[in-house]
């Protein structure tokens, strides 16, 4: 048996319930599209520090859109992506 806690993660169906709310309006303001080099294991991405709702939308096998209710969650995620990309670039130079 596997148990997964959703916490602040929203599904597509959840978004339908939020139409017209401030939560969804905020999420629409804090979206980012990420194209990974290889298909990521989304379960390994750490969203435990999120203070608001978030949603992950697949746009293809390696292309994802991430939505955040909270602007700080968005900024933290973006900073982590940049740091990861820079660490990968450094590894390629060796």
N, C-alpha and C positions, 0 to 999 in steps of 0.2 A: 504494500500500500504506500502511496505517496501523497503527502498533504502539502499543498502550497497555499500560503497565506497571501491574499491579494493586497492587503494594506491599502496603499494609496493608488494602486494600479487600476486603471479603468479599461473596460472592454468597449468594443464598438457599440454594444447594446447600452451600456452605461451612458455613453455619450448622447444617445438618443433621448434619454431621460433628462439630460442637462440642457437641451436646446432652449435658448432664451434666457439662460441664467448667467450670472456674473462669472461663475466658475468656468463655463465653456468660453465665454468672451476672453477671459484671461489666458486660457490655454491656447486660443487662436493667436494670441500676441506673442507667445513664447514657444515657437516651433522651430525645429532644426532638422534638416535632412542630412543623413550620413550615408555615404557609400563606403562600405567596408571592402578590403582587399579580398577577404574570404568570408563566407557566410558565418556570422557570429553565433555564439551560443548565448542567446539573450538571457538565459537563466543565470549566467555568470556575471552579468552587468549588475553593479551594486547601486541600488536605489534606496538603500536603507536610510540614508541621510535626508531624503526628501521630506519636506514639511507640508507639501501640498499634493494634490492629485497629479498623476502623469499618465500618459497613454503612449504605447508604441504601436505604430502602424507600419506593416510591411508593404513596401512598394515594389518589391522584387526579391530575388534570393539574397542579394547583398546590399539592397537599398532600403533604408528605414527612415521613417519620420518619427521624431520624438516630440511630444507635446507636454508642456509643464504649466500647471496653474500658477506656481510661485516663480517670480522672476529670479530669485536667488538660486532656486533649484536648477533653472535653465542655465544660469551663469556658471554654476558649479559643474554641471554636466559638460558644458562647452569647454571649460578650462581643463577638465579631465581628458576630453578628446584631444585637445591641443597638446597637452603634456604627453599623452600616449603617442600621438603622431610624431612628436619631436624625439621621443625615445626610440621609436622605430627607425627614424631617419638616421639617428646616431648609430644604431646597430648595423645599418646597411653600409655605412662608411668604413666599418672595420674589416 
